[in-house]
């Protein structure tokens, strides 16, 4: 005879209600608990939206009044890791003094080309254009970069942008290097809603 808790977790509707109340990081980790939990999360439209893997339904508001929620995983730590990963694509042996050990350990996660974080939207509702701005007290310049993806900007778009910047060399290497050692932060601002 199954325990009452086992019966609750075996009932899809109840499991979905329980999991849908988790914070994003907990929900992401819950995918690895069991196949049943993984399938419950994959098939729930609400949970896919809360993980930024599925776009919110568009609200019929003027773009001026539309509020965009940023993906909570787009934090400075993610940006540091993405910058370091991009630099390692150009020079696999690159190291930095004062670099956060967490960044070094997590850069391996960027090798997974099918990883779910790559499909995560940067904003809800999804946005096709955003302004990416490097900011630092030590670096002068008025660099502003535009990211575009007509299907909706994803976390992978930031990594691809950094990879292209690293391959171009010059100032791009300098900006990415400053990012890795926390002398540079990047703000991202949505510009245009996705019409798709």
Buried (B, 14 or more C-beta within 10 A) or exposed (E): EEEEEEEEBEEEEEBBEBBBEBEBEEBBEBBEEEEEBEEBBEEBEEBBBBBBBBBBEEEEEEEEEBEBEBBEBBEEBBBBBBBBBBBBBBEEEBEBEEBBEEBBEBBEEBEEEEEBBBBBBBBBBBBBBBEBBBEBEEBEEEEEBEBEBEEBBBBBBBBBBBBEBBEEEEEBBEBBBBBBBBBBBBEBBBBBBBEE
